[in-house]
Amino acid sequence: MSIFNSMNITSSALTAQRLRMDVISSNMANVDTTRGKLVNGKWQPYQRKEVVLEPMSNSFSSFLQASTGNTTGNGVKVAKIVDDNTPFKLVYDPQNPDANADGYVEMPNVDPLKEMVDLMSSTRSYEANVTVFNSNKAMLMKALEIGK
């Protein structure tokens, strides 16, 4: 185990949470976008995106270490960004150029309240990882002072 292992783990979490905040910001920016992508000649509204995280290493050695009681992780990485398949919202607006024959417009499946909760969660996680990183840095600096 490297002396910088905990810093590497924390920095991977910081990177993942930063990307998660970017995706949430993109969702919020497109909350009213009725023309997200063209599918079969018809415009679909913007589809909400979600970030999927997974452990950094799924190697045999990581499973072996876990089975022997060594629970030290290797960090986290973004596995993929997926589309949320919740149905689009229908809003009655017959004046909208994207309205169907009945006057309803398909709106994105983005819920601003859910996005704000996810953003708060991601922000808190980011702040906690910054605190861990700074604490680790302070401990390493104290260890260097001992050697003087």
Chimera marker file (.cmm) of the C-alpha trace (Angstrom):
<marker_set name="trace">
<marker id="1" x="0.000" y="0.000" z="0.000" r="1" g="1" b="0" radius="0.5"/>
<marker id="2" x="1.363" y="3.344" z="-1.058" r="1" g="1" b="0" radius="0.5"/>
<marker id="3" x="1.565" y="6.350" z="1.232" r="1" g="1" b="0" radius="0.5"/>
<marker id="4" x="-0.535" y="8.198" z="-1.349" r="1" g="1" b="0" radius="0.5"/>
<marker id="5" x="-3.170" y="5.446" z="-1.691" r="1" g="1" b="0" radius="0.5"/>
<marker id="6" x="-5.793" y="7.296" z="0.355" r="1" g="1" b="0" radius="0.5"/>
<marker id="7" x="-5.191" y="10.466" z="-1.663" r="1" g="1" b="0" radius="0.5"/>
<marker id="8" x="-5.695" y="8.507" z="-4.888" r="1" g="1" b="0" radius="0.5"/>
<marker id="9" x="-8.938" y="7.008" z="-3.567" r="1" g="1" b="0" radius="0.5"/>
<marker id="10" x="-10.223" y="10.401" z="-2.476" r="1" g="1" b="0" radius="0.5"/>
<marker id="11" x="-9.270" y="12.073" z="-5.744" r="1" g="1" b="0" radius="0.5"/>
<marker id="12" x="-11.146" y="9.408" z="-7.722" r="1" g="1" b="0" radius="0.5"/>
<marker id="13" x="-14.250" y="10.165" z="-5.657" r="1" g="1" b="0" radius="0.5"/>
<marker id="14" x="-13.800" y="13.903" z="-6.247" r="1" g="1" b="0" radius="0.5"/>
<marker id="15" x="-13.593" y="13.327" z="-10.004" r="1" g="1" b="0" radius="0.5"/>
<marker id="16" x="-16.691" y="11.092" z="-10.004" r="1" g="1" b="0" radius="0.5"/>
<marker id="17" x="-18.761" y="13.537" z="-7.938" r="1" g="1" b="0" radius="0.5"/>
<marker id="18" x="-17.687" y="16.433" z="-10.158" r="1" g="1" b="0" radius="0.5"/>
<marker id="19" x="-18.940" y="14.580" z="-13.243" r="1" g="1" b="0" radius="0.5"/>
<marker id="20" x="-22.151" y="13.753" z="-11.389" r="1" g="1" b="0" radius="0.5"/>
<marker id="21" x="-22.661" y="17.479" z="-10.670" r="1" g="1" b="0" radius="0.5"/>
<marker id="22" x="-22.042" y="18.280" z="-14.356" r="1" g="1" b="0" radius="0.5"/>
<marker id="23" x="-24.686" y="15.761" z="-15.474" r="1" g="1" b="0" radius="0.5"/>
<marker id="24" x="-27.177" y="17.127" z="-12.940" r="1" g="1" b="0" radius="0.5"/>
<marker id="25" x="-26.495" y="20.658" z="-14.224" r="1" g="1" b="0" radius="0.5"/>
<marker id="26" x="-27.134" y="19.470" z="-17.771" r="1" g="1" b="0" radius="0.5"/>
<marker id="27" x="-30.433" y="17.922" z="-16.679" r="1" g="1" b="0" radius="0.5"/>
<marker id="28" x="-31.497" y="21.169" z="-14.997" r="1" g="1" b="0" radius="0.5"/>
<marker id="29" x="-30.509" y="23.230" z="-18.030" r="1" g="1" b="0" radius="0.5"/>
<marker id="30" x="-32.714" y="21.066" z="-20.274" r="1" g="1" b="0" radius="0.5"/>
<marker id="31" x="-35.795" y="20.916" z="-18.043" r="1" g="1" b="0" radius="0.5"/>
<marker id="32" x="-37.893" y="22.621" z="-20.775" r="1" g="1" b="0" radius="0.5"/>
<marker id="33" x="-36.186" y="21.236" z="-23.905" r="1" g="1" b="0" radius="0.5"/>
<marker id="34" x="-38.871" y="19.633" z="-26.064" r="1" g="1" b="0" radius="0.5"/>
<marker id="35" x="-36.547" y="18.843" z="-28.964" r="1" g="1" b="0" radius="0.5"/>
<marker id="36" x="-33.769" y="16.694" z="-27.541" r="1" g="1" b="0" radius="0.5"/>
<marker id="37" x="-33.085" y="14.164" z="-30.306" r="1" g="1" b="0" radius="0.5"/>
<marker id="38" x="-34.638" y="13.016" z="-33.538" r="1" g="1" b="0" radius="0.5"/>
<marker id="39" x="-36.011" y="9.452" z="-33.388" r="1" g="1" b="0" radius="0.5"/>
<marker id="40" x="-37.746" y="7.937" z="-36.442" r="1" g="1" b="0" radius="0.5"/>
<marker id="41" x="-38.359" y="11.391" z="-37.913" r="1" g="1" b="0" radius="0.5"/>
<marker id="42" x="-39.981" y="12.706" z="-34.715" r="1" g="1" b="0" radius="0.5"/>
<marker id="43" x="-38.434" y="14.986" z="-32.129" r="1" g="1" b="0" radius="0.5"/>
<marker id="44" x="-38.254" y="13.559" z="-28.620" r="1" g="1" b="0" radius="0.5"/>
<marker id="45" x="-37.848" y="15.717" z="-25.527" r="1" g="1" b="0" radius="0.5"/>
<marker id="46" x="-34.580" y="15.769" z="-23.621" r="1" g="1" b="0" radius="0.5"/>
<marker id="47" x="-34.127" y="12.548" z="-21.673" r="1" g="1" b="0" radius="0.5"/>
<marker id="48" x="-32.747" y="12.773" z="-18.147" r="1" g="1" b="0" radius="0.5"/>
<marker id="49" x="-29.226" y="11.357" z="-17.655" r="1" g="1" b="0" radius="0.5"/>
<marker id="50" x="-27.890" y="9.474" z="-14.635" r="1" g="1" b="0" radius="0.5"/>
<marker id="51" x="-24.321" y="8.612" z="-13.618" r="1" g="1" b="0" radius="0.5"/>
<marker id="52" x="-23.495" y="5.011" z="-12.725" r="1" g="1" b="0" radius="0.5"/>
<marker id="53" x="-20.503" y="4.558" z="-10.396" r="1" g="1" b="0" radius="0.5"/>
<marker id="54" x="-18.530" y="1.382" z="-9.759" r="1" g="1" b="0" radius="0.5"/>
<marker id="55" x="-15.434" y="0.353" z="-7.800" r="1" g="1" b="0" radius="0.5"/>
<marker id="56" x="-12.134" y="1.197" z="-9.475" r="1" g="1" b="0" radius="0.5"/>
<marker id="57" x="-10.862" y="-2.362" z="-9.616" r="1" g="1" b="0" radius="0.5"/>
<marker id="58" x="-12.721" y="-5.609" z="-10.082" r="1" g="1" b="0" radius="0.5"/>
<marker id="59" x="-9.585" y="-7.695" z="-10.414" r="1" g="1" b="0" radius="0.5"/>
<marker id="60" x="-9.022" y="-11.071" z="-8.797" r="1" g="1" b="0" radius="0.5"/>
<marker id="61" x="-6.493" y="-9.563" z="-6.387" r="1" g="1" b="0" radius="0.5"/>
<marker id="62" x="-9.063" y="-7.046" z="-5.093" r="1" g="1" b="0" radius="0.5"/>
<marker id="63" x="-11.538" y="-9.867" z="-4.385" r="1" g="1" b="0" radius="0.5"/>
<marker id="64" x="-8.774" y="-11.899" z="-2.737" r="1" g="1" b="0" radius="0.5"/>
<marker id="65" x="-7.830" y="-8.975" z="-0.488" r="1" g="1" b="0" radius="0.5"/>
<marker id="66" x="-11.495" y="-8.462" z="0.454" r="1" g="1" b="0" radius="0.5"/>
<marker id="67" x="-11.877" y="-12.136" z="1.366" r="1" g="1" b="0" radius="0.5"/>
<marker id="68" x="-8.850" y="-11.965" z="3.675" r="1" g="1" b="0" radius="0.5"/>
<marker id="69" x="-10.319" y="-9.048" z="5.592" r="1" g="1" b="0" radius="0.5"/>
<marker id="70" x="-8.414" y="-6.250" z="3.841" r="1" g="1" b="0" radius="0.5"/>
<marker id="71" x="-11.241" y="-3.832" z="3.085" r="1" g="1" b="0" radius="0.5"/>
<marker id="72" x="-9.065" y="-1.090" z="1.626" r="1" g="1" b="0" radius="0.5"/>
<marker id="73" x="-10.665" y="0.057" z="-1.596" r="1" g="1" b="0" radius="0.5"/>
<marker id="74" x="-9.119" y="1.307" z="-4.784" r="1" g="1" b="0" radius="0.5"/>
<marker id="75" x="-11.448" y="4.204" z="-5.381" r="1" g="1" b="0" radius="0.5"/>
<marker id="76" x="-14.454" y="4.758" z="-7.591" r="1" g="1" b="0" radius="0.5"/>
<marker id="77" x="-14.935" y="5.381" z="-11.293" r="1" g="1" b="0" radius="0.5"/>
<marker id="78" x="-17.778" y="6.346" z="-13.568" r="1" g="1" b="0" radius="0.5"/>
<marker id="79" x="-18.987" y="3.187" z="-15.286" r="1" g="1" b="0" radius="0.5"/>
<marker id="80" x="-21.342" y="4.962" z="-17.677" r="1" g="1" b="0" radius="0.5"/>
<marker id="81" x="-23.899" y="7.690" z="-18.110" r="1" g="1" b="0" radius="0.5"/>
<marker id="82" x="-27.330" y="6.238" z="-18.836" r="1" g="1" b="0" radius="0.5"/>
<marker id="83" x="-30.670" y="7.654" z="-19.933" r="1" g="1" b="0" radius="0.5"/>
<marker id="84" x="-33.491" y="7.622" z="-17.401" r="1" g="1" b="0" radius="0.5"/>
<marker id="85" x="-36.407" y="5.679" z="-18.897" r="1" g="1" b="0" radius="0.5"/>
<marker id="86" x="-39.184" y="7.276" z="-16.884" r="1" g="1" b="0" radius="0.5"/>
<marker id="87" x="-42.018" y="8.381" z="-19.186" r="1" g="1" b="0" radius="0.5"/>
<marker id="88" x="-42.127" y="11.927" z="-20.470" r="1" g="1" b="0" radius="0.5"/>
<marker id="89" x="-44.616" y="14.363" z="-18.920" r="1" g="1" b="0" radius="0.5"/>
<marker id="90" x="-47.592" y="15.471" z="-21.014" r="1" g="1" b="0" radius="0.5"/>
<marker id="91" x="-48.502" y="19.149" z="-20.712" r="1" g="1" b="0" radius="0.5"/>
<marker id="92" x="-51.533" y="20.686" z="-22.385" r="1" g="1" b="0" radius="0.5"/>
<marker id="93" x="-50.299" y="23.539" z="-24.579" r="1" g="1" b="0" radius="0.5"/>
<marker id="94" x="-52.063" y="23.627" z="-27.967" r="1" g="1" b="0" radius="0.5"/>
<marker id="95" x="-50.149" y="26.762" z="-29.047" r="1" g="1" b="0" radius="0.5"/>
<marker id="96" x="-46.778" y="24.983" z="-28.822" r="1" g="1" b="0" radius="0.5"/>
<marker id="97" x="-45.399" y="23.949" z="-32.235" r="1" g="1" b="0" radius="0.5"/>
<marker id="98" x="-44.448" y="20.562" z="-30.729" r="1" g="1" b="0" radius="0.5"/>
<marker id="99" x="-47.999" y="19.796" z="-29.566" r="1" g="1" b="0" radius="0.5"/>
<marker id="100" x="-49.671" y="16.631" z="-30.822" r="1" g="1" b="0" radius="0.5"/>
<marker id="101" x="-53.162" y="16.480" z="-32.390" r="1" g="1" b="0" radius="0.5"/>
<marker id="102" x="-54.792" y="16.635" z="-28.936" r="1" g="1" b="0" radius="0.5"/>
<marker id="103" x="-52.773" y="19.718" z="-27.910" r="1" g="1" b="0" radius="0.5"/>
<marker id="104" x="-50.400" y="17.915" z="-25.543" r="1" g="1" b="0" radius="0.5"/>
<marker id="105" x="-46.640" y="18.459" z="-25.554" r="1" g="1" b="0" radius="0.5"/>
<marker id="106" x="-44.190" y="15.817" z="-24.337" r="1" g="1" b="0" radius="0.5"/>
<marker id="107" x="-41.909" y="17.450" z="-21.773" r="1" g="1" b="0" radius="0.5"/>
<marker id="108" x="-38.601" y="16.068" z="-20.467" r="1" g="1" b="0" radius="0.5"/>
<marker id="109" x="-38.643" y="13.543" z="-17.621" r="1" g="1" b="0" radius="0.5"/>
<marker id="110" x="-36.540" y="15.878" z="-15.476" r="1" g="1" b="0" radius="0.5"/>
<marker id="111" x="-37.888" y="16.590" z="-11.995" r="1" g="1" b="0" radius="0.5"/>
<marker id="112" x="-36.186" y="19.739" z="-10.633" r="1" g="1" b="0" radius="0.5"/>
<marker id="113" x="-36.819" y="18.670" z="-7.024" r="1" g="1" b="0" radius="0.5"/>
<marker id="114" x="-35.116" y="15.305" z="-7.566" r="1" g="1" b="0" radius="0.5"/>
<marker id="115" x="-32.233" y="17.019" z="-9.361" r="1" g="1" b="0" radius="0.5"/>
<marker id="116" x="-31.735" y="19.424" z="-6.446" r="1" g="1" b="0" radius="0.5"/>
<marker id="117" x="-31.692" y="16.537" z="-3.961" r="1" g="1" b="0" radius="0.5"/>
<marker id="118" x="-29.142" y="14.692" z="-6.130" r="1" g="1" b="0" radius="0.5"/>
<marker id="119" x="-27.086" y="17.877" z="-6.440" r="1" g="1" b="0" radius="0.5"/>
<marker id="120" x="-27.077" y="18.383" z="-2.659" r="1" g="1" b="0" radius="0.5"/>
<marker id="121" x="-26.032" y="14.755" z="-2.147" r="1" g="1" b="0" radius="0.5"/>
<marker id="122" x="-23.231" y="15.061" z="-4.682" r="1" g="1" b="0" radius="0.5"/>
<marker id="123" x="-22.066" y="18.375" z="-3.213" r="1" g="1" b="0" radius="0.5"/>
<marker id="124" x="-21.969" y="16.957" z="0.328" r="1" g="1" b="0" radius="0.5"/>
<marker id="125" x="-20.024" y="13.936" z="-0.874" r="1" g="1" b="0" radius="0.5"/>
<marker id="126" x="-17.581" y="16.218" z="-2.686" r="1" g="1" b="0" radius="0.5"/>
<marker id="127" x="-17.121" y="18.369" z="0.434" r="1" g="1" b="0" radius="0.5"/>
<marker id="128" x="-16.552" y="15.293" z="2.609" r="1" g="1" b="0" radius="0.5"/>
<marker id="129" x="-13.898" y="14.017" z="0.225" r="1" g="1" b="0" radius="0.5"/>
<marker id="130" x="-12.165" y="17.406" z="0.216" r="1" g="1" b="0" radius="0.5"/>
<marker id="131" x="-12.071" y="17.241" z="4.032" r="1" g="1" b="0" radius="0.5"/>
<marker id="132" x="-10.578" y="13.729" z="3.916" r="1" g="1" b="0" radius="0.5"/>
<marker id="133" x="-8.003" y="14.840" z="1.347" r="1" g="1" b="0" radius="0.5"/>
<marker id="134" x="-6.958" y="17.853" z="3.438" r="1" g="1" b="0" radius="0.5"/>
<marker id="135" x="-6.754" y="15.753" z="6.617" r="1" g="1" b="0" radius="0.5"/>
<marker id="136" x="-4.573" y="13.207" z="4.857" r="1" g="1" b="0" radius="0.5"/>
<marker id="137" x="-2.351" y="15.982" z="3.532" r="1" g="1" b="0" radius="0.5"/>
<marker id="138" x="-1.998" y="17.440" z="7.047" r="1" g="1" b="0" radius="0.5"/>
<marker id="139" x="-1.047" y="14.014" z="8.450" r="1" g="1" b="0" radius="0.5"/>
<marker id="140" x="1.605" y="13.557" z="5.782" r="1" g="1" b="0" radius="0.5"/>
<marker id="141" x="3.011" y="17.022" z="6.527" r="1" g="1" b="0" radius="0.5"/>
<marker id="142" x="3.191" y="16.161" z="10.261" r="1" g="1" b="0" radius="0.5"/>
<marker id="143" x="4.983" y="12.919" z="9.395" r="1" g="1" b="0" radius="0.5"/>
<marker id="144" x="7.535" y="14.912" z="7.394" r="1" g="1" b="0" radius="0.5"/>
<marker id="145" x="8.060" y="17.260" z="10.367" r="1" g="1" b="0" radius="0.5"/>
<marker id="146" x="8.862" y="14.287" z="12.605" r="1" g="1" b="0" radius="0.5"/>
<marker id="147" x="11.790" y="13.453" z="10.353" r="1" g="1" b="0" radius="0.5"/>
<marker id="148" x="13.391" y="16.891" z="10.842" r="1" g="1" b="0" radius="0.5"/>
<link id1="1" id2="2" r="1" g="1" b="0" radius="0.2"/>
<link id1="2" id2="3" r="1" g="1" b="0" radius="0.2"/>
<link id1="3" id2="4" r="1" g="1" b="0" radius="0.2"/>
<link id1="4" id2="5" r="1" g="1" b="0" radius="0.2"/>
<link id1="5" id2="6" r="1" g="1" b="0" radius="0.2"/>
<link id1="6" id2="7" r="1" g="1" b="0" radius="0.2"/>
<link id1="7" id2="8" r="1" g="1" b="0" radius="0.2"/>
<link id1="8" id2="9" r="1" g="1" b="0" radius="0.2"/>
<link id1="9" id2="10" r="1" g="1" b="0" radius="0.2"/>
<link id1="10" id2="11" r="1" g="1" b="0" radius="0.2"/>
<link id1="11" id2="12" r="1" g="1" b="0" radius="0.2"/>
<link id1="12" id2="13" r="1" g="1" b="0" radius="0.2"/>
<link id1="13" id2="14" r="1" g="1" b="0" radius="0.2"/>
<link id1="14" id2="15" r="1" g="1" b="0" radius="0.2"/>
<link id1="15" id2="16" r="1" g="1" b="0" radius="0.2"/>
<link id1="16" id2="17" r="1" g="1" b="0" radius="0.2"/>
<link id1="17" id2="18" r="1" g="1" b="0" radius="0.2"/>
<link id1="18" id2="19" r="1" g="1" b="0" radius="0.2"/>
<link id1="19" id2="20" r="1" g="1" b="0" radius="0.2"/>
<link id1="20" id2="21" r="1" g="1" b="0" radius="0.2"/>
<link id1="21" id2="22" r="1" g="1" b="0" radius="0.2"/>
<link id1="22" id2="23" r="1" g="1" b="0" radius="0.2"/>
<link id1="23" id2="24" r="1" g="1" b="0" radius="0.2"/>
<link id1="24" id2="25" r="1" g="1" b="0" radius="0.2"/>
<link id1="25" id2="26" r="1" g="1" b="0" radius="0.2"/>
<link id1="26" id2="27" r="1" g="1" b="0" radius="0.2"/>
<link id1="27" id2="28" r="1" g="1" b="0" radius="0.2"/>
<link id1="28" id2="29" r="1" g="1" b="0" radius="0.2"/>
<link id1="29" id2="30" r="1" g="1" b="0" radius="0.2"/>
<link id1="30" id2="31" r="1" g="1" b="0" radius="0.2"/>
<link id1="31" id2="32" r="1" g="1" b="0" radius="0.2"/>
<link id1="32" id2="33" r="1" g="1" b="0" radius="0.2"/>
<link id1="33" id2="34" r="1" g="1" b="0" radius="0.2"/>
<link id1="34" id2="35" r="1" g="1" b="0" radius="0.2"/>
<link id1="35" id2="36" r="1" g="1" b="0" radius="0.2"/>
<link id1="36" id2="37" r="1" g="1" b="0" radius="0.2"/>
<link id1="37" id2="38" r="1" g="1" b="0" radius="0.2"/>
<link id1="38" id2="39" r="1" g="1" b="0" radius="0.2"/>
<link id1="39" id2="40" r="1" g="1" b="0" radius="0.2"/>
<link id1="40" id2="41" r="1" g="1" b="0" radius="0.2"/>
<link id1="41" id2="42" r="1" g="1" b="0" radius="0.2"/>
<link id1="42" id2="43" r="1" g="1" b="0" radius="0.2"/>
<link id1="43" id2="44" r="1" g="1" b="0" radius="0.2"/>
<link id1="44" id2="45" r="1" g="1" b="0" radius="0.2"/>
<link id1="45" id2="46" r="1" g="1" b="0" radius="0.2"/>
<link id1="46" id2="47" r="1" g="1" b="0" radius="0.2"/>
<link id1="47" id2="48" r="1" g="1" b="0" radius="0.2"/>
<link id1="48" id2="49" r="1" g="1" b="0" radius="0.2"/>
<link id1="49" id2="50" r="1" g="1" b="0" radius="0.2"/>
<link id1="50" id2="51" r="1" g="1" b="0" radius="0.2"/>
<link id1="51" id2="52" r="1" g="1" b="0" radius="0.2"/>
<link id1="52" id2="53" r="1" g="1" b="0" radius="0.2"/>
<link id1="53" id2="54" r="1" g="1" b="0" radius="0.2"/>
<link id1="54" id2="55" r="1" g="1" b="0" radius="0.2"/>
<link id1="55" id2="56" r="1" g="1" b="0" radius="0.2"/>
<link id1="56" id2="57" r="1" g="1" b="0" radius="0.2"/>
<link id1="57" id2="58" r="1" g="1" b="0" radius="0.2"/>
<link id1="58" id2="59" r="1" g="1" b="0" radius="0.2"/>
<link id1="59" id2="60" r="1" g="1" b="0" radius="0.2"/>
<link id1="60" id2="61" r="1" g="1" b="0" radius="0.2"/>
<link id1="61" id2="62" r="1" g="1" b="0" radius="0.2"/>
<link id1="62" id2="63" r="1" g="1" b="0" radius="0.2"/>
<link id1="63" id2="64" r="1" g="1" b="0" radius="0.2"/>
<link id1="64" id2="65" r="1" g="1" b="0" radius="0.2"/>
<link id1="65" id2="66" r="1" g="1" b="0" radius="0.2"/>
<link id1="66" id2="67" r="1" g="1" b="0" radius="0.2"/>
<link id1="67" id2="68" r="1" g="1" b="0" radius="0.2"/>
<link id1="68" id2="69" r="1" g="1" b="0" radius="0.2"/>
<link id1="69" id2="70" r="1" g="1" b="0" radius="0.2"/>
<link id1="70" id2="71" r="1" g="1" b="0" radius="0.2"/>
<link id1="71" id2="72" r="1" g="1" b="0" radius="0.2"/>
<link id1="72" id2="73" r="1" g="1" b="0" radius="0.2"/>
<link id1="73" id2="74" r="1" g="1" b="0" radius="0.2"/>
<link id1="74" id2="75" r="1" g="1" b="0" radius="0.2"/>
<link id1="75" id2="76" r="1" g="1" b="0" radius="0.2"/>
<link id1="76" id2="77" r="1" g="1" b="0" radius="0.2"/>
<link id1="77" id2="78" r="1" g="1" b="0" radius="0.2"/>
<link id1="78" id2="79" r="1" g="1" b="0" radius="0.2"/>
<link id1="79" id2="80" r="1" g="1" b="0" radius="0.2"/>
<link id1="80" id2="81" r="1" g="1" b="0" radius="0.2"/>
<link id1="81" id2="82" r="1" g="1" b="0" radius="0.2"/>
<link id1="82" id2="83" r="1" g="1" b="0" radius="0.2"/>
<link id1="83" id2="84" r="1" g="1" b="0" radius="0.2"/>
<link id1="84" id2="85" r="1" g="1" b="0" radius="0.2"/>
<link id1="85" id2="86" r="1" g="1" b="0" radius="0.2"/>
<link id1="86" id2="87" r="1" g="1" b="0" radius="0.2"/>
<link id1="87" id2="88" r="1" g="1" b="0" radius="0.2"/>
<link id1="88" id2="89" r="1" g="1" b="0" radius="0.2"/>
<link id1="89" id2="90" r="1" g="1" b="0" radius="0.2"/>
<link id1="90" id2="91" r="1" g="1" b="0" radius="0.2"/>
<link id1="91" id2="92" r="1" g="1" b="0" radius="0.2"/>
<link id1="92" id2="93" r="1" g="1" b="0" radius="0.2"/>
<link id1="93" id2="94" r="1" g="1" b="0" radius="0.2"/>
<link id1="94" id2="95" r="1" g="1" b="0" radius="0.2"/>
<link id1="95" id2="96" r="1" g="1" b="0" radius="0.2"/>
<link id1="96" id2="97" r="1" g="1" b="0" radius="0.2"/>
<link id1="97" id2="98" r="1" g="1" b="0" radius="0.2"/>
<link id1="98" id2="99" r="1" g="1" b="0" radius="0.2"/>
<link id1="99" id2="100" r="1" g="1" b="0" radius="0.2"/>
<link id1="100" id2="101" r="1" g="1" b="0" radius="0.2"/>
<link id1="101" id2="102" r="1" g="1" b="0" radius="0.2"/>
<link id1="102" id2="103" r="1" g="1" b="0" radius="0.2"/>
<link id1="103" id2="104" r="1" g="1" b="0" radius="0.2"/>
<link id1="104" id2="105" r="1" g="1" b="0" radius="0.2"/>
<link id1="105" id2="106" r="1" g="1" b="0" radius="0.2"/>
<link id1="106" id2="107" r="1" g="1" b="0" radius="0.2"/>
<link id1="107" id2="108" r="1" g="1" b="0" radius="0.2"/>
<link id1="108" id2="109" r="1" g="1" b="0" radius="0.2"/>
<link id1="109" id2="110" r="1" g="1" b="0" radius="0.2"/>
<link id1="110" id2="111" r="1" g="1" b="0" radius="0.2"/>
<link id1="111" id2="112" r="1" g="1" b="0" radius="0.2"/>
<link id1="112" id2="113" r="1" g="1" b="0" radius="0.2"/>
<link id1="113" id2="114" r="1" g="1" b="0" radius="0.2"/>
<link id1="114" id2="115" r="1" g="1" b="0" radius="0.2"/>
<link id1="115" id2="116" r="1" g="1" b="0" radius="0.2"/>
<link id1="116" id2="117" r="1" g="1" b="0" radius="0.2"/>
<link id1="117" id2="118" r="1" g="1" b="0" radius="0.2"/>
<link id1="118" id2="119" r="1" g="1" b="0" radius="0.2"/>
<link id1="119" id2="120" r="1" g="1" b="0" radius="0.2"/>
<link id1="120" id2="121" r="1" g="1" b="0" radius="0.2"/>
<link id1="121" id2="122" r="1" g="1" b="0" radius="0.2"/>
<link id1="122" id2="123" r="1" g="1" b="0" radius="0.2"/>
<link id1="123" id2="124" r="1" g="1" b="0" radius="0.2"/>
<link id1="124" id2="125" r="1" g="1" b="0" radius="0.2"/>
<link id1="125" id2="126" r="1" g="1" b="0" radius="0.2"/>
<link id1="126" id2="127" r="1" g="1" b="0" radius="0.2"/>
<link id1="127" id2="128" r="1" g="1" b="0" radius="0.2"/>
<link id1="128" id2="129" r="1" g="1" b="0" radius="0.2"/>
<link id1="129" id2="130" r="1" g="1" b="0" radius="0.2"/>
<link id1="130" id2="131" r="1" g="1" b="0" radius="0.2"/>
<link id1="131" id2="132" r="1" g="1" b="0" radius="0.2"/>
<link id1="132" id2="133" r="1" g="1" b="0" radius="0.2"/>
<link id1="133" id2="134" r="1" g="1" b="0" radius="0.2"/>
<link id1="134" id2="135" r="1" g="1" b="0" radius="0.2"/>
<link id1="135" id2="136" r="1" g="1" b="0" radius="0.2"/>
<link id1="136" id2="137" r="1" g="1" b="0" radius="0.2"/>
<link id1="137" id2="138" r="1" g="1" b="0" radius="0.2"/>
<link id1="138" id2="139" r="1" g="1" b="0" radius="0.2"/>
<link id1="139" id2="140" r="1" g="1" b="0" radius="0.2"/>
<link id1="140" id2="141" r="1" g="1" b="0" radius="0.2"/>
<link id1="141" id2="142" r="1" g="1" b="0" radius="0.2"/>
<link id1="142" id2="143" r="1" g="1" b="0" radius="0.2"/>
<link id1="143" id2="144" r="1" g="1" b="0" radius="0.2"/>
<link id1="144" id2="145" r="1" g="1" b="0" radius="0.2"/>
<link id1="145" id2="146" r="1" g="1" b="0" radius="0.2"/>
<link id1="146" id2="147" r="1" g="1" b="0" radius="0.2"/>
<link id1="147" id2="148" r="1" g="1" b="0" radius="0.2"/>
</marker_set>
